[in-house]
Amino acid sequence: MITRLSAFLQRNRRVAVVAGLALGAAELAAVPGIPEIAYAATTVIGVTAAAAGVAVSQAARQNPASGLIADDRARTLATPRTGAELLFALTALQALALFAGLTLTAALDGQVSRLGLIGSLLFGGMLAVSARSLPRGVGVILRPDGIQADKLTGELFVPWDALAPALPGPGADPRELTLAYARPELVRTTGIVPDPETLEFEGMDRARLGAAIHSYARHPQARHAIGTAAEQERLRAGPDRAGYGVRPLPEPPAPRATVVRALSGAILLGGAVTLQIELDPRHPVWSLFALLPGWIGLRQLRRARADWRDRRRPAA
């Protein structure tokens, strides 16, 4: 069931985004007339979407795909996209509708809802920053001319000539790889990409992905076959992954990436704590919404701490 849900979301991603926006707008429009029903709807749908997102994410972690998806017409090999981050975005959208509704209700009564304002700013900011990823998701696409990486807040393109011949290193998260660049000036980014050396993906065995990137970096003559069924099967059967993941990162993370992670983590975690403090004890279920920014904030802070430790390690 979880696999079917993930596949359905990926096939109908844009429809899901439009439906989520329409639903949130309808719930917000219903607040002046039937506030309790509108708040109940946002809570039930938001919590359900969050639970489904956790289930999809866990299923992808426990059973990652062993092969890349080939598209012969587009000549690409791509990592699977699970739709988990879309479900979390729909959760944030429902939370935004809820807290914007509280703000609207208070304003109609000539009052100010601190809870509504804090929640609206927190979840509205999260959605604004990640809006670029909603129609496409997060993942990696290998092309004959380079690597396209769709990240949560931007896009990254790495020509093959920019890569060093070293094997990609494991990232701070099991769904990340860290690249080593011989010519970093060739790398192109759009949006917010504080860590252009990091690839993010879902539902994929990172050892397989790292080995495929390493193979194409070392063997330019094989790149023309990217996207073909024969190349997909060749990568599925190999190359050898022995010892992968033991090697340290190619180089310490950039200071800018560490600062961005630390600041964003502190803002999200602080916002989640403040939201919990302001919550009305008569609605304890609403506290579940604060778990999403709190979890993301803690994750960012842990990654910033790992970056800081990597920069302090002795040079090899």
Secondary structure as UniProt FT lines:
FT   HELIX           2..11
FT   HELIX           13..30
FT   TURN            31..33
FT   HELIX           35..62
FT   STRAND          69..71
FT   TURN            72..75
FT   STRAND          76..78
FT   HELIX           84..108
FT   TURN            109..110
FT   HELIX           114..129
FT   HELIX           131..133
FT   TURN            134..136
FT   STRAND          139..143
FT   TURN            144..145
FT   STRAND          146..150
FT   STRAND          154..159
FT   HELIX           160..162
FT   STRAND          169..170
FT   TURN            174..175
FT   STRAND          176..178
FT   HELIX           184..186
FT   STRAND          188..191
FT   TURN            196..197
FT   STRAND          198..200
FT   HELIX           206..218
FT   HELIX           220..225
FT   TURN            226..227
FT   HELIX           229..237
FT   TURN            242..245
FT   HELIX           255..278
FT   TURN            281..282
FT   HELIX           284..286
FT   HELIX           287..312
//
